[in-house]
Amino acid sequence: MSSQRPHVLTTYSGRQLDLDNCTPQAIFIDDIASALSKICRFGAQARRFYSVAQHALLGQDILLGDLGRADLSLFALHHDSHEAFVVTCRAR
């Protein structure tokens, strides 16, 4: 992250992503996949490393296999994809 441009990320692929001026064309699947495979689900409180990517694939498997909902497959796969670039915390 640059001090000159505090909301610009250099992604896994080396591309620059400006979070203040982001478009769908600026998002690439390899950057999403790389990041989500490294982020631990459940605030890293799991006993074993369980990535956001694993969580997304499990959700997709459940919708496709158990529920037969191919129409929701892409939604399940990408329901947490934003976490590749922006992770939020909520205070309770």
For each residue, the residues with C-beta under 8 A, 3 or more apart:
1: 6 8 9 10
2: 5 6 8
3: 6
4:
5: 2 8 18
6: 1 2 3
7: 18 19 20
8: 1 2 5 16 17 18 19
9: 1 16 17 19 85
10: 1 14 15 16 17
11: 14 15 16 17 28 31 34 35 85
12: 30 31 34 35
13: 28 30 31 34
14: 10 11
15: 10 11 26 28 31
16: 8 9 10 11
17: 8 9 10 11 22 26 27 31 85
18: 5 7 8 21 22 26
19: 7 8 9 22 85 86
20: 7
21: 18
22: 17 18 19 26 27
23: 26 27
24: 27
25:
26: 15 17 18 22 23
27: 17 22 23 24 31 32 85
28: 11 13 15 31 32
29: 32 33
30: 12 13 33 34
31: 11 12 13 15 17 27 28 34 35 84 85
32: 27 28 29 35 36 78 81 84
33: 29 30 36 37 53
34: 11 12 13 30 31 37 38 84
35: 11 12 31 32 38 39 83 84 85
36: 32 33 39 51 52 53 56 80 81 83 84
37: 33 34 51 52 53
38: 34 35 51
39: 35 36 51 52 53 83 84 87
40: 43 44 46 49 50 51 52
41: 46 50 51 52 54 55
42: 45 46 50
43: 40
44: 40
45: 42
46: 40 41 42 49 50
47:
48:
49: 40 46
50: 40 41 42 46 54 55
51: 36 37 38 39 40 41 54 55
52: 36 37 39 40 41 55 56 80 83
53: 33 36 37 39 56 57
54: 41 50 51 57 58
55: 41 50 51 52 58 59 80
56: 36 52 53 59 60 76 77 78 79 80 81
57: 53 54 60 61 77
58: 54 55 61 62
59: 55 56 62 63 76 77 79
60: 56 57 63 64 73 76 77
61: 57 58 64 65 66
62: 58 59 65 66 67 76
63: 59 60 66 67 69 70 72 73 76
64: 60 61 67 68 69 70 73
65: 61 62 68
66: 61 62 63
67: 62 63 64
68: 64 65
69: 63 64 72 73
70: 63 64 73
71:
72: 63 69 75 76
73: 60 63 64 69 70 76 77
74: 77 78
75: 72 78 79
76: 56 59 60 62 63 72 73 79
77: 56 57 59 60 73 74 81
78: 32 56 74 75 81
79: 56 59 75 76
80: 36 52 55 56 83
81: 32 36 56 77 78 84
82: 85 86
83: 35 36 39 52 80 86 87
84: 31 32 34 35 36 39 81
85: 9 11 17 19 27 31 35 82
86: 19 82 83
87: 39 83
88:
89:
90:
91:
92:
